[in-house]
Structure formats: structure tokens, C-alpha cells
Amino acid sequence: MPTTVITPQPEVRGYETRKLRLAISLTKQQVAELANVPLEHVALLEKRLPVPLDSKRRILAVLWARKAKKQRP
């Protein structure tokens, strides 16, 4: 009987989210405002606690967009 190997999808860890936010010099409040999500969702994501998927996507989109913008020459 063949076995199926399930590889876990990479997760965004809280400390990575915080590290990215600090690297682009944004406060939690600024990220929340840019992502149009409650401040609590940003804090929860950084602590690796459950956050609505839509909020998680919005927060990460803001952080990644800002990081990409900062890296442009």
C-alpha cells in the first residue's frame, strides 16, 4: 500500500513577523492602520495566537510590500 507524505506548509512565525516589522521601522499601530485591521490582530499574530486569515493576509501584505519597497535601490 503506497504511503502519502504530507509536507507541512511553511508558517509565518510570530518573531519573524515582529522582526520584519521592526526592520522596516513600523509600529504595531502603523501596521494595523495600513492593513486596515484591529491593532489586537497585529499583536496576536506576533504572539503566534489565532488571527482571522483575512487579517493575517492583510498584515503580511503590508509588511512584505514595505520590505520590497525599502530594498529597491
Buried (B, 14 or more C-beta within 10 A) or exposed (E): EEEEEEEEEEEBEBEEBBEBBEEBEBEBEBBBBBBEBEBEBBBBBBEBEEBEEEBBEBBBEBBEEBEEEEEEE
